[in-house]
Amino acid sequence: MNEGAEVLFEKRGALGLITLNRPKALNALTQGMCVTIRAQLNTWANDEEIKVVVVRGAGDRAFCAGGDIRALYESGKAGTPYALDFYRDEYLLDAAIKHYPKPYVALIHGIDMGGGVGVSVNGSHRVAGETMLFAMPETGIGLFPDVGGSYFLPRCPGEIGMYLALTGARLKTAEAIYAGIATHFVPATKWDDLLSTLSNGAPVRSSISGLNETVPETFLVRHHEAIDRIFANNSVEEILAALDAEYEDWAQDAAKTIRAKSPTSLKIAFRQLREGKKLEFDDCMRMEYRMVNRIVAGHDFYEGVRATIIDKDGAPNWKPADLAGVSEKDVAAYFAPLGEKELQL
């Protein structure tokens, strides 16, 4: 095991252990990590000794904060192939995890956002520690909730997925479990015991359930009815009007948050989730790859990253600047087939 590698692999009896190993970068994914992890998963799928795969993040701050956004920004700006190569290999990894023939357990502590969600939520078991912080904040950087968000967000209870996609709201452990993002709560102090049990070949479900603890009521429980009513509307504009009419602090805050996002990203994310609710997982990933091809060729992603990560001025100049400027024709272009460039699953 190369301790300095971006991702570490270890075989412990019946357990295949993956450690995302870029703690200073909050374990953000690179293309190389996506390719390497997928190859190792394939190897362990064919290894009869391995009964379960576990993935975790190094360091105290994050499971995985997403993709290496700065590298994607620089690639897109320079016109190099890295950005689209990264997204292709990331989506192929997400699909491999979703269809993995053995139990796949993510141990989630700290930040789990963007690409990190793809490496965790698409697995069969998502074990949250007490510090888990989930979000899909992509509409704030001119992107959309990808890595399978088309599939898992519309399958959250009611309209919670649409709420998460448009606002980028952050969920702590209890809320992540209520939303179905995580499947279990196991305090991090018990994770070594869980790894030991799994390495000895114990059944995954009972091993996790035996350590599972309950969590308290959450914001989502208290406001679920209102979220369902408001976010079931037929457009982003209608959702905003309904939030404005709600006259509660949480609704006013959500409306303000949504209005700061990329208008284009909001409209394509809305359609993405409505379409994804009707699609199988692989079709969702093909749709997302079509969308991201147009994102890389567009404007708002670079402006969003500039304002958030590069210059950090928090003042993106979106084009178009408002929802009214984004036509149905503009939105449809993001979903058009790619011909020979389609994602091959």
N, C-alpha and C positions, 0 to 999 in steps of 0.2 A: 504494500500500500504506500503510494507516494504522498507523504504528508503535505507537500506543497502544491498538489494538484488542485484544480478548480472544483473537482468533485471526487470524492473518495468512495471506494467500493470495498466491502468486507463481507466475507462469508463466515457466519457464526452458526455452525450446525445446520439446522433447517431454515435459518434466516439469512436472506440477502439484505445487507444494510447499505443504503446510499446516504452519504452526507454531502450536502451542498456546502462548499468550502471556500466561500469568498466573504467572510464575515465583515471585513472592512467596507465592502460594497453591498452589505445587507443581503449577501448571497444572490445578487441579481444574476440572471441567466445570460450566458453567452451562447453563440451558435455551437461552439465546440462542446459545451456542456450538454446541450440538447442532443447532439449526435452521439456523444459518448454514453449518456444515460440510456438512450434508446437501444444502442448496441448491447449494453450490459443486461437490460431487461430481456432482450431476445435470448441471450445466453442463458440466463437464469430460468426462462420459460421452458427451456429444453434440458434443464438440470433436475433430475428426479430427486436429488437430495434437498433442493430448495423448495420449501412449502409456502413461504410467505416472503414478500419484499416490504421493507420499511424504508421510508425516506424522511430525513430530518435536515435541519439547517444548523451550521456551526455558529458559535457565538451566542450572546445573550439577547440580541436586539431583534432578530428577524428569522423567520423560516425562509422566506424569499420575497424580496420587495418588488420583483417583476423582472422585466428584461433590462438590458443595459441600454437605457434610453439615449444617453449621450452618443454612444457608438452608432445607434440607428439613425439619429439626427445627422451625424457627420457623414454617414454613408449616403443617406438620401440627398443631402446637400451636394455632395461630390459626384453623385450619379454612379456610385460603385454598386455592385450586386449584393453587397453584404446584407443590407436591410431586408430585401425580399428573400434571400437565402436563409436568413435567421428566422423570419416568420414561417417559411415553409418547414424548416426542420423543427421549429417549436410546435407547430400544429401537428406534424407527424408524431412527435413525442406525446402530445396530449391524446391523440387517437390511440397510440400504443398503450397508454395508461388506461384509457377508458375500456379498451377491449382486452385488458391483460387477463390471461387465463388462470392466474393465481391471485390470492388476496394481496392487495396493495394498500399498505397502511401509511398514511402521512401523519407524522407527529408535528403538530403546528404550535409554535410559540412565537410571540411577537408579531411583527408585520408579515402579513400574507396578502399580497396585492398583485394585480396584473398577472404576469407570467408565473408567479408563485402559485396563484390560484389554479392555473392549469395543471401544475405538477401535484396539486393536492386534491382539489375538489373532484377531479375526474377519476380518482381512485375509489376503491370499494369501501374503505374505512378512513374517516377523517377524524383523528383524535386531537381535540383542542386542549391545550394547557390553559392556565388561568390568565396568561398575558396575550392571548391571541387577539389580533387586530386585523380584521378583513376589510378590504374595499376594492371596488372596481372603479377607479377614478378617471378612466380614460377620456370621457367626454370633456374633461378639463384641460386636456393637452391635444385636442383636435383628433382624437382617435375614437375608438368604440370598445365596448366590453367584449374582448375577444377570448382566445384560449378556451373556447367551448361555452362562453357566456350566452351564445345564441340558444344553447341547449339547456344548461342548468338554471339560468335565471328565470325563464318562463315557467320552470317547474318548481320554483319556490312557492310557498303557500300564497294563494290569491295573487295579488298584484305587487307583492313585495319585490320581486325581481325587477319590475319596471321602475319602481321607486329607487332601488339600488343603482340601476343602470343610468338613470337620468341625473340623480343627485350625487353619485359617488359616495354615498353615506358610509361611514365607518361603523362596523359592528364589532363589539367585544364578544367574548366567549359565549355568554348566554344567548345573545341575539343571533350569533352565527349558528348556534344549534337550533334555535327556533326557526330560522330561515332554511334549514337543511343544508347549509354550507358545511358545517361540521356534523358528525354523526354521534360523537361521544365527548364527554368531558372527563379527562383523567389528569389530575395534578401532575406537574412535571416531576415532582419528587418520586412518583411511582413509575416513571418511564423506564428506568433501568430494570425494575422488576418485570415490566412488560416485555422488554427485549429479551431478558433471560428466559422467561416462560416460552416465548415464541421460538427462541433458538433451540429449545428442547423439544420442539415439535408439537406443542399443545395447540388445540383448536383455536383459531383466531377469534371467533365470535365470543366464546366463553371467556377467553383470556382478557379481552377488552372489557366485556360486560362486568366481569368480576371486580374491576377497578373503577368502573364508571361511577361518577357522582352526579347528583342533581344540581340544577342551577336555578337562580331566582327568576321571577317574572321580569319581563323586559319592556323597553319602549315599544317594540314591535307588537307585543301582546296587547298593550293598552291602546294602540292606534291602528290595529290591523283593519278594523272595519272601515275607518276613514281612508286609509291607504287604498284598500280595495275599491272603494267607491270613486275616489279621485283619479287613481292611475288606470282605471278601466276605460277612461275616455278615449276618443278616437283620434286624437292628435296631441302633439306637445302643446300646442296653443290651448286646446281645451283643458288639458291637465293644469296648465298655469292659471287659467281662468277659475278653475275649481279650487285650486290652492288659495288664490286671492280671496275667494268668497268664504273660505273656511274660518277666518278670523281667530285662529289659534296660533300660538307662537311657533310651534313646530312646522305648521303649514306655511307661515310667512317666511320662516328661515329656509324651508325647502324651495319655495318659489324664488327667493333671492339667489340661492345657490345655483339653481338651474339656469337662471338668466345670465349668470357669469360664464357659462360653458359655451363651447363652440356651437353656434346654431346648426351648422351642417352636421356635426357629430350627434347632436340631440335628435335630429330628424332621421338620420340613418340608423341610430341605435333603437329608436322607437320601431321602425319598420323591421329591423333585425330581430327584435324579440317577438314581435307579432308573427313573423315568418317562422322563427325557430320553434315556436310552440307546436307547429304542425310538422316539423321535420325530424328525421332520425339524426343521430349524432354526426355521422360522417357527412351527411348533406349539410349540416350546420357548419362543419369545418370547411367544406368547399365554398360555401357562401362567404364565410369570414375571409378566406384567402382572396376571393374576388374583391371584397371590400378593401382589404389592406393594400392590394395593388393600386387601387385608386387613391387611397390615403397617401401612399408614398409619392405618388405623382402629383399630389395637390399642394395646398397652401397651409391649411390650419394646423396640421401636425407640427410643422417646423415653427410656426408662430407660437403655438402652445408650449412647446419644449423650450423655446427661447425665453418666453416670459416666466416660465416656472423653474427651469433648471439652469439655463445658460446665463441670462441677464438677471433673472430673479426679480423683475420689476412688478410682476403680478398684473401687468396691463397688456394682455394679448390684443392684437388688432385682427379680429376675425374677419374673414371675407367669404361670404357676405356677413355683414355686421349684425343682422337680426334674422329671426325666423321667417319673416315675410319675404326675405330675399332668397330663400332656399325653395326652389320649385319642386314639384313632384318629378319633373323630368330630371332635375339635378340629382335627386335622391335615387331614382331608378338607375342612373348611370353607374352607381356604386355596386349594383347587384347584377350587372350584365355579365354573361359568360366570358371566359378568358380564352376559349378555343384551346390551342395546344398548350397554353400555360396553366391550365386548370391544375389544382392540387390533386396529385395522384396518391390515393390511399389504397 
